[in-house]
Amino acid sequence: MSPTDNDLVARVLASADHGAFAELVRRHQSSIRAFLARMTRGDSHLADDLAQETFLKAWKKLNTFRGDAKLSTWLLGIAFNEYRGEARRRKTDVVEDLIGSEQDQVEPSAATNSNLRVDLDEALKSLNLNERAAVLLCCQNGLSHSEAAEVLGCPIGTVKTNVLRGKEKLKRRLAL
């Protein structure tokens, strides 16, 4: 039987067990990288850099993990903060994300794309930062609204609103 995330965290904290931390990274890197890739609108190089920063910060701050939430939720919170910090450094992205992309008002194209994943990725790019983060956390990563609120550092009602608005925009963009 493989150890739980909490068992591995305890091993890291007790003896700076690099192997235990490497196992935590292996378990969670795919979901963190996928979340960041979509948050960065497909910039895989930036997403990889942010994922690396996420795990470096997690290593340094693991002693602050209280264990009252899942480790994956805690890691997604770090990842989102890393993304937000990078977005602030790239001021143009912040402005675009805060006011929402002008693509929000564009009607869906009549042309169809047989690859739904490409369509979804493109539609996600049209959401503003808060909508995109809430939809990805709740719909892609399976977090509850309260867990997503913890990750995003906002009230649960805000998360619900952003998920609802984001889903409505996605439906309009993906309508044939």
Secondary structure as the mmCIF struct_conf table of DSSP 4:
data_model
#
loop_
_struct_conf.conf_type_id
_struct_conf.id
_struct_conf.beg_label_comp_id
_struct_conf.beg_label_asym_id
_struct_conf.beg_label_seq_id
_struct_conf.end_label_comp_id
_struct_conf.end_label_asym_id
_struct_conf.end_label_seq_id
HELX_LH_PP_P HELX_LH_PP_P1 SER A 2 THR A 4
HELX_RH_AL_P HELX_RH_AL_P1 ASP A 5 SER A 15
HELX_RH_AL_P HELX_RH_AL_P2 HIS A 18 MET A 39
TURN_TY1_P TURN_TY1_P1 THR A 40 GLY A 42
HELX_RH_AL_P HELX_RH_AL_P3 SER A 44 LYS A 61
HELX_RH_3T_P HELX_RH_3T_P1 LEU A 62 THR A 64
BEND BEND1 GLY A 67 ALA A 69
HELX_RH_AL_P HELX_RH_AL_P4 LEU A 71 ARG A 89
BEND BEND2 ARG A 90 ARG A 90
HELX_RH_AL_P HELX_RH_AL_P5 LYS A 91 ILE A 99
HELX_RH_3T_P HELX_RH_3T_P2 GLU A 102 GLN A 105
BEND BEND3 VAL A 106 VAL A 106
HELX_LH_PP_P HELX_LH_PP_P2 GLU A 107 SER A 109
BEND BEND4 ALA A 110 ALA A 111
BEND BEND5 SER A 114 SER A 114
HELX_RH_AL_P HELX_RH_AL_P6 LEU A 116 LYS A 125
TURN_TY1_P TURN_TY1_P2 SER A 126 SER A 126
BEND BEND6 LEU A 127 LEU A 127
HELX_RH_AL_P HELX_RH_AL_P7 LEU A 129 VAL A 135
HELX_RH_PI_P HELX_RH_PI_P1 LEU A 136 GLN A 140
BEND BEND7 ASN A 141 ASN A 141
HELX_RH_AL_P HELX_RH_AL_P8 HIS A 145 LEU A 152
TURN_TY1_P TURN_TY1_P3 GLY A 153 GLY A 153
BEND BEND8 CYS A 154 CYS A 154
HELX_RH_AL_P HELX_RH_AL_P9 ILE A 156 LEU A 174
#
